[in-house]
Amino acid sequence: MIKLLLSILFLILSGFEVGQITAHLGHNSQPAVHQQPPQIQPSSSAFLHQMATNIHTMNKTVLEEDGLNDQLVPIDQQYYSCQPLGDGEPNQKCELNLDDMNVELKQQNVEFWANLPGGSSKYRKLGEQSIRNCTSEYPYIHCNTQIVIKPDQLGQLQQLSMEDAFDAMEPFNERRRLQSYDDSEEDQLQPAEQLLKGKLASGQLPKDQLASGHLPPGRAPPYGRLAVSGKHLISKSTGKVVKLHGIVLYWSQWEPRFWVPETIKRIKCGCNANVVRASMGTQKSFGGYVANPDREYDKMKTIIEAAVDQGIYVIVDWHTGDDLATDEISYAKEFFTKIAKTYGNHPNIIYEIWNEPTHQVTWEGVIKPYAETMVDLIRQYDQHSVIIVPAPNWDQDVDLVAKNPLTGYSNIAYGLHFYAGTHGEALQEKMTIAYNLGLPMFATEYGIGSTSTDTPGDLEKLEQWYAFLDSLSLSYTAWQLDDIGEESSMLTAGVSIDNICNPDFLTTYGKYIYDKLRTQNNGIDFLCWNLGQNALRSAINIYRKN
């Protein structure tokens, strides 16, 4: 393992000479800014080749070894300062204040990047420092690290800002992440170099699109665009079966404070979820979409755009009460038309067109015709995204649906809901029948308790459900992200947004869901950090091995 680690680090760091490193722990230091030494301009082509080599190495080699949780940590000037070690001493001692760096715990072999004073927002690599012994106070790690830098290290000046480099690399990075590594290393490096060189030469590096009113491209979701093949959810690019695991937001009209971008960031970075289900309440008497379409649509818009920005999937859930979907069909048409026209080009989107029809409506007489109407409407504007169709009897009678599914459509899956305190072998038998008949299912809602919301949960039964779902390679999202005190509430009362996915502020059920998500390989990029409103993206978007 030590040999492998050394060889990996050599590959990653080739071309960068590492200075002496010393470190100490502490909190909230405010280092002064001092004049930096003269900068040495590097060869642009050498830098581009090195960046491509780093990306290749990290994706192909480092991430395939458990425990080599390598990171890039860009550090803004406000967290960084340098001063000479002494008279006539060419080396610099640099103080790093990482109090605002939200970094995943248990990292080793961290690469620090910083824009030194006068660096004009350009970044350079400074050295390596293990932060495994730093103190932590959720959601931050606190380290004030001293790194001694040799003058020739300043020659490794990065000519792109971290933001520009990320944007330039993302299309190539997406291709690399989804492809196999059968080609030669040189063949795989050339596209990255050509992409960067072309963008630099033409001046076409992506700019901030917010001012123009257009949604920025965001980060690619873990498996790219999804599709349905047979009875499985797959990555359209690779054809491989994928599983989504995530969390459900509570009814939009009753817990609006959680329908904010920071929630999505916490769900992704804190809980390791790759999907969020946004349950938009619709019922007029409940104050949902029918009562105030503009207000509720804006909430959904916020969550969709946050999911796109964070690079996870979002289930757009028409969360109607009881059997009101057919009464609300004009509103549903209006809603899904706007969603499909606005966001249908993003691979992050999944539609769920009706939450939990009851036992009082039939598949053939009500649900299937409604589904055909809504699928036809969505497909006018979005021909590719997965659409989840409900099953009768609160999304449980999937065996009936499997005998007469929708035909003539692609990328259709079927919703399945269960609560461990109520449902067991009988529902699993229905699912087994449906699975054997080839029905693609997605457990878009499950919980620990019962359908009455106040029955004590049973973790052992839920664990049995996980084993069953995983045996069928099904995706699932946990109900519910709120602090209202129900059996399936994940958060303790009065929790702040900053403490979503903080184990200290999770209920017993919430901690169980948290632990489950954190042990799964959900394709989430390793580096999730927080620099407030000035957050920057990493130059290299690192993904876990699929």
C-alpha positions in Angstrom: 0.0 0.0 0.0 2.9 2.4 0.9 4.5 1.7 -2.5 1.3 2.2 -4.3 0.7 5.5 -2.5 4.2 6.8 -3.3 3.8 5.9 -6.9 0.4 7.6 -7.1 1.7 10.7 -5.4 4.6 10.8 -7.8 2.3 10.7 -10.8 0.1 13.4 -9.4 2.8 15.7 -8.3 5.3 15.2 -11.2 6.4 18.7 -12.2 5.7 20.2 -8.8 8.6 20.4 -6.3 7.3 20.1 -2.7 8.8 22.3 0.0 9.2 21.5 3.7 5.9 21.2 5.6 5.2 22.0 9.2 1.8 22.2 10.8 0.0 23.2 13.9 -3.6 23.2 15.1 -5.7 26.2 16.0 -8.8 28.3 15.4 -9.7 31.6 13.8 -6.3 33.0 13.2 -6.1 36.2 11.3 -2.7 36.2 9.5 -1.4 39.4 8.0 -0.7 39.8 4.3 2.9 40.3 3.2 4.6 40.9 -0.2 5.0 37.8 -2.3 8.3 36.8 -4.0 8.7 37.4 -7.8 6.6 35.0 -9.9 8.2 32.7 -12.5 5.9 32.1 -15.5 5.7 28.5 -16.6 5.2 26.9 -20.0 1.5 26.9 -20.8 1.7 23.6 -22.6 3.6 21.9 -19.7 0.9 23.1 -17.3 -1.9 21.8 -19.5 -0.2 18.4 -19.9 0.3 18.3 -16.1 -3.4 19.1 -15.5 -4.5 16.4 -17.9 -2.1 13.9 -16.3 -3.4 14.7 -12.8 -7.0 14.2 -14.0 -6.1 10.9 -15.6 -4.2 9.6 -12.6 -6.9 10.7 -10.1 -9.8 9.1 -12.1 -8.0 6.0 -13.2 -5.7 5.1 -10.3 -6.2 6.9 -7.0 -10.0 6.5 -6.8 -9.8 2.7 -7.3 -7.9 2.3 -4.0 -10.0 2.5 -0.8 -8.6 4.9 1.7 -6.7 7.1 -0.8 -9.1 10.0 -0.3 -7.0 12.6 -2.1 -8.4 16.1 -2.6 -7.6 19.4 -4.1 -8.3 22.3 -1.8 -8.4 25.7 -3.4 -7.8 28.5 -0.8 -8.9 32.0 -1.4 -6.7 35.0 -0.4 -8.8 35.9 2.6 -7.7 32.6 4.2 -4.0 32.8 3.3 -0.9 35.0 3.8 2.9 34.6 3.4 6.0 36.2 4.9 9.8 35.7 4.5 11.3 33.3 6.9 14.0 35.8 7.7 16.6 38.2 6.3 18.2 36.8 3.2 16.0 33.7 3.4 14.4 33.0 0.0 11.7 30.7 1.3 8.3 31.9 2.5 6.3 30.8 5.5 2.6 30.8 4.7 -0.3 30.7 7.1 -3.5 28.9 6.0 -6.7 29.6 7.9 -9.1 26.8 6.9 -11.9 27.6 9.4 -14.4 28.2 6.5 -13.3 25.2 4.5 -16.0 22.6 4.6 -13.9 19.5 3.9 -14.8 15.8 4.1 -13.4 14.2 7.2 -10.5 11.7 7.3 -8.7 13.1 4.3 -5.0 12.5 3.6 -2.5 13.7 1.1 -4.3 17.0 0.5 -3.1 19.3 -2.2 -3.3 23.0 -1.2 -3.9 25.6 -3.9 -3.9 29.3 -3.1 -3.8 32.7 -4.8 -0.9 34.4 -3.0 -1.1 38.1 -2.3 -1.1 40.0 -5.7 -1.9 36.8 -7.5 -4.9 38.3 -9.4 -7.2 35.4 -8.5 -4.8 32.9 -10.1 -4.0 29.7 -8.1 -0.8 27.7 -7.6 -0.2 24.5 -5.8 1.7 24.9 -2.6 2.4 21.6 -1.0 0.8 18.6 0.7 -0.4 18.3 4.3 -2.2 15.5 6.0 -5.1 17.0 7.9 -6.3 13.8 9.5 -5.3 15.1 12.9 -6.9 18.5 12.6 -9.8 19.4 15.0 -13.3 19.3 13.6 -16.4 21.2 14.5 -19.3 20.3 12.2 -19.4 21.2 9.4 -15.9 22.5 9.3 -12.4 21.3 9.9 -10.1 23.8 11.7 -6.5 23.8 10.7 -4.0 26.7 10.7 -1.2 25.1 8.7 2.3 26.5 8.1 3.9 25.5 4.8 7.4 26.5 3.8 7.5 27.2 0.0 10.7 27.2 -2.1 11.1 30.0 -4.7 11.0 27.6 -7.7 7.6 26.4 -6.5 6.2 29.8 -7.4 7.2 29.0 -11.0 4.2 26.6 -11.0 1.9 29.5 -11.5 -1.5 28.4 -12.8 -2.5 30.6 -15.7 -6.2 29.8 -15.4 -8.3 30.6 -12.4 -9.7 27.5 -10.7 -13.2 28.5 -11.9 -12.2 28.8 -15.5 -10.2 25.5 -15.4 -13.1 23.6 -14.0 -15.4 24.9 -16.6 -13.0 24.1 -19.4 -12.3 20.6 -18.1 -15.9 19.6 -17.3 -16.9 18.2 -20.8 -13.7 16.2 -21.0 -14.0 15.1 -17.4 -17.5 13.9 -18.0 -16.4 11.8 -20.9 -13.5 10.4 -19.0 -15.6 9.4 -16.0 -18.1 7.5 -18.2 -15.7 5.7 -20.4 -13.4 2.8 -19.9 -9.6 3.2 -19.8 -8.6 0.9 -22.7 -7.0 3.6 -24.7 -3.4 4.7 -24.3 -2.7 7.4 -21.7 -1.4 9.8 -24.4 -4.6 9.4 -26.4 -6.6 10.3 -23.4 -4.5 13.3 -22.5 -4.7 15.0 -25.9 -8.4 15.9 -25.7 -7.9 17.7 -22.4 -5.0 19.7 -23.7 -6.7 20.5 -27.0 -9.9 21.6 -25.2 -8.0 23.9 -22.9 -5.8 25.3 -25.6 -8.7 25.9 -27.9 -10.7 27.7 -25.2 -7.7 29.8 -24.2 -6.8 30.8 -27.8 -10.4 31.7 -28.8 -11.2 33.5 -25.5 -14.3 31.3 -25.2 -13.9 30.1 -21.6 -17.3 29.9 -20.1 -18.6 33.1 -18.4 -21.1 33.6 -15.7 -24.5 33.2 -17.3 -26.6 34.4 -14.4 -26.6 38.0 -15.7 -28.2 36.8 -18.9 -31.0 35.1 -17.1 -30.0 31.6 -18.3 -29.3 28.7 -15.9 -25.6 27.8 -15.9 -24.8 24.3 -17.0 -23.9 23.2 -13.4 -22.1 20.0 -12.6 -22.8 16.8 -14.4 -24.9 14.4 -12.2 -23.0 11.3 -11.1 -24.1 9.0 -14.0 -25.0 11.5 -16.6 -28.4 11.3 -18.4 -30.5 8.4 -17.1 -32.6 5.9 -19.1 -34.7 2.8 -18.4 -33.6 -0.5 -19.9 -35.8 -3.5 -19.2 -36.4 -3.4 -15.5 -33.5 -1.2 -14.5 -32.4 2.4 -14.3 -29.2 2.8 -16.3 -26.7 5.4 -17.4 -27.5 6.3 -21.0 -23.8 6.8 -21.8 -22.5 3.6 -20.4 -25.5 1.3 -20.3 -24.6 0.3 -16.8 -27.3 -0.2 -14.1 -27.3 2.6 -11.6 -28.9 3.1 -8.3 -30.0 6.4 -6.8 -30.1 7.0 -3.1 -31.3 10.1 -1.4 -33.8 12.1 0.7 -37.3 13.4 0.3 -38.1 17.0 1.1 -41.4 17.4 3.1 -44.5 19.0 1.6 -43.4 22.4 0.1 -46.3 24.4 1.6 -45.6 23.1 5.2 -41.8 23.2 5.4 -40.7 26.0 3.1 -37.7 26.9 5.1 -35.9 23.8 3.9 -36.6 24.5 0.2 -33.5 26.5 -0.2 -30.2 25.9 -2.1 -28.1 25.2 1.0 -30.4 22.3 1.8 -29.4 20.6 -1.4 -25.7 21.3 -0.8 -26.0 19.7 2.7 -27.9 16.7 1.4 -25.2 16.1 -1.2 -22.0 17.0 0.7 -23.1 16.0 4.2 -25.2 13.0 3.6 -23.6 11.7 0.4 -27.0 11.6 -1.4 -27.1 11.7 -5.2 -30.8 12.5 -5.6 -33.4 14.6 -3.8 -37.2 14.2 -4.2 -38.9 17.5 -4.1 -42.5 16.9 -2.8 -44.4 19.9 -4.1 -47.8 20.0 -2.3 -50.7 20.6 -4.7 -54.0 20.4 -2.8 -55.8 23.7 -2.5 -57.2 23.1 0.9 -53.7 22.4 2.1 -52.3 25.6 0.7 -50.5 23.9 -2.1 -49.9 24.6 -5.8 -53.5 24.9 -6.7 -53.9 27.6 -4.0 -50.8 29.6 -5.1 -49.2 28.4 -8.3 -46.5 31.1 -8.5 -45.3 30.7 -4.9 -45.1 26.9 -5.1 -43.5 26.9 -8.6 -40.8 29.2 -7.3 -40.0 26.8 -4.6 -39.6 23.9 -7.1 -37.6 26.2 -9.3 -35.2 26.9 -6.5 -34.6 23.2 -5.7 -34.2 22.2 -9.3 -31.6 24.9 -10.0 -29.8 24.0 -6.8 -29.7 20.3 -7.8 -28.4 21.2 -11.2 -25.7 23.5 -9.7 -24.6 20.8 -7.2 -24.7 18.0 -9.8 -27.3 15.6 -8.3 -30.6 14.3 -9.6 -33.9 15.8 -8.6 -37.3 14.1 -8.7 -40.0 16.7 -9.5 -42.9 15.2 -7.5 -46.5 16.3 -8.0 -47.4 15.5 -4.4 -51.1 15.6 -4.5 -53.4 14.6 -1.6 -55.5 11.4 -1.9 -57.0 11.1 -5.4 -57.1 14.7 -6.4 -54.7 14.4 -9.3 -57.5 14.0 -11.8 -59.3 17.1 -10.3 -56.1 19.1 -10.6 -55.2 17.9 -14.1 -55.3 21.4 -15.6 -52.8 22.6 -13.0 -50.6 19.5 -13.4 -50.5 20.2 -17.2 -49.5 23.8 -16.6 -46.9 22.8 -14.0 -45.2 20.0 -16.0 -45.3 22.0 -19.2 -43.3 24.8 -17.5 -40.9 22.3 -15.9 -40.2 20.4 -19.1 -39.8 23.5 -21.3 -37.5 25.1 -18.8 -35.4 22.3 -17.4 -36.0 19.3 -19.7 -32.5 19.7 -21.3 -30.8 19.0 -18.0 -29.8 15.4 -17.3 -30.6 15.9 -13.6 -34.4 15.9 -14.0 -36.8 13.0 -13.1 -40.6 13.5 -13.2 -43.0 11.9 -10.8 -46.5 12.7 -12.1 -48.8 11.6 -9.2 -48.0 10.8 -5.6 -49.9 7.8 -4.1 -53.2 7.2 -5.8 -55.4 5.4 -3.2 -57.2 2.1 -3.4 -60.3 3.9 -4.5 -59.1 4.5 -8.1 -58.2 1.8 -10.6 -55.2 1.4 -12.8 -57.1 0.8 -16.0 -59.9 3.3 -15.4 -58.1 6.3 -13.9 -54.4 6.1 -13.3 -53.2 4.7 -16.7 -55.2 7.2 -18.8 -53.9 10.1 -16.6 -50.3 8.9 -17.0 -50.6 8.6 -20.7 -51.9 12.2 -20.9 -49.1 13.5 -18.7 -46.3 11.5 -20.5 -47.6 12.8 -23.9 -47.4 16.3 -22.6 -44.0 16.1 -21.1 -42.6 14.4 -24.2 -43.5 17.4 -26.3 -40.7 19.3 -24.6 -38.5 16.6 -23.0 -38.0 13.4 -25.0 -35.4 11.8 -22.8 -35.8 12.2 -19.0 -37.2 9.4 -16.9 -40.9 9.7 -15.9 -42.1 7.9 -12.8 -45.7 6.7 -13.0 -47.7 5.8 -9.9 -49.2 2.4 -8.9 -52.7 2.0 -7.3 -53.1 1.6 -3.6 -50.6 4.2 -2.4 -48.0 3.1 -4.9 -48.1 -0.6 -3.8 -50.0 -2.6 -6.4 -47.1 -2.8 -8.8 -48.0 -6.4 -9.7 -51.2 -5.2 -11.3 -49.4 -2.5 -13.2 -46.8 -5.0 -14.5 -49.6 -7.0 -16.2 -50.8 -3.9 -18.1 -48.0 -1.3 -18.2 -47.8 1.8 -20.5 -46.7 0.8 -24.0 -45.2 2.9 -26.8 -43.1 5.0 -24.4 -39.5 5.0 -23.4 -37.8 5.7 -20.1 -40.9 5.0 -17.9 -40.5 3.7 -14.4 -43.1 3.0 -11.7 -43.3 4.4 -8.2 -43.2 2.1 -5.1 -43.7 3.3 -1.6 -43.4 1.4 1.7 -43.1 2.0 5.5 -41.1 -0.6 7.4 -43.5 -0.5 10.4 -46.5 -1.5 8.1 -45.3 -3.2 5.0 -43.4 -6.5 4.7 -43.5 -9.8 2.9 -46.9 -9.2 1.2 -45.6 -6.0 -0.6 -42.3 -7.7 -1.4 -44.2 -10.5 -3.0 -46.0 -8.0 -5.2 -42.7 -6.4 -6.1 -41.2 -9.8 -6.9 -44.0 -10.5 -9.3 -43.6 -7.1 -11.0 -39.9 -7.5 -11.2 -40.1 -10.9 -12.8 -42.6 -9.5 -15.3 -40.0 -6.9 -16.2 -41.5 -3.8 -14.5 -38.9 -1.0 -13.7 -39.5 0.3 -10.2 -38.2 3.2 -8.1 -39.0 3.3 -4.4 -39.4 7.1 -4.3 -40.7 7.1 -0.7 -40.0 4.9 2.3 -39.9 5.4 6.0 -39.2 3.6 9.3 -42.6 3.8 10.9 -46.1 3.2 9.6 -48.5 5.0 7.3 -50.1 6.5 10.4 -46.8 8.5 11.0 -46.8 7.8 14.8 -46.1 4.1 15.1 -42.6 3.3 16.5 -40.2 2.4 13.8 -38.3 -0.8 13.4 -34.7 -0.5 12.2 -34.3 -4.3 11.8 -37.3 -4.4 9.4 -35.9 -1.4 7.5 -32.5 -3.2 7.2 -34.3 -6.2 5.7 -36.0 -3.9 3.2 -32.6 -2.4 2.2 -31.3 -5.9 1.5 -34.4 -6.7 -0.6 -34.2 -3.4 -2.6 -30.5 -3.9 -3.2 -31.0 -7.5 -4.4 -33.2 -6.0 -7.2 -30.9 -3.1 -7.9 -33.6 -0.6 -7.1 -33.2 3.1 -6.3 -34.8 4.6 -3.2 -35.3 7.9 -1.4 -36.1 8.3 2.3 -39.1 10.2 3.7 -38.7 12.9 5.2 -36.4 15.9 5.7 -38.2 17.9 8.4 -38.2 18.6 12.1 -41.9 18.2 12.9 -41.5 15.2 15.2 -43.1 12.4 13.2 -41.6 8.9 13.3 -39.9 9.4 9.9 -38.7 12.9 10.6 -35.0 13.0 10.1 -34.2 16.3 11.9 -34.4 17.3 15.6 -36.7 20.2 16.5 -35.5 23.7 15.5 -32.5 22.6 13.6 -30.8 25.2 11.4 -30.1 24.7 7.7 -26.4 24.6 8.4 -26.9 21.5 10.6 -28.8 19.4 8.0 -26.9 16.1 7.8 -25.0 16.9 11.0 -25.3 13.7 13.1 -25.7 15.8 16.3 -28.9 17.2 15.0 -30.5 14.1 13.5 -33.1 11.9 15.0 -32.4 8.2 15.6 -34.1 7.5 12.2 -32.2 10.4 10.6 -28.8 9.0 11.9 -29.7 5.6 10.4 -30.4 7.1 7.0 -27.3 9.3 7.3 -25.1 6.2 8.1 -26.7 4.2 5.3 -26.1 7.0 2.7 -22.5 7.6 3.9 -21.6 3.9 3.4 -22.8 3.9 -0.2 -20.9 4.7 -3.3 -23.3 7.2 -4.8 -20.9 8.8 -7.3 -20.6 12.1 -5.4 -17.5 14.1 -6.1 -15.1 13.9 -3.2 -14.6 17.6 -2.6 -17.5 19.5 -1.1 -16.5 22.7 0.5 -18.0 26.0 1.6 -16.5 29.5 1.0 -19.7 31.4 1.6 -20.9 33.5 -1.3 -17.5 33.4 -3.0 -17.4 29.6 -3.3 -15.2 28.4 -6.1 -15.2 25.1 -7.9 -12.3 22.7 -8.0 -10.1 22.7 -11.0 -10.6 19.0 -11.2 -14.0 17.5 -10.6 -13.1 14.2 -8.8 -15.6 11.4 -8.9 -15.8 8.2 -6.9 -15.4 5.1 -9.0 -18.7 4.0 -10.4 
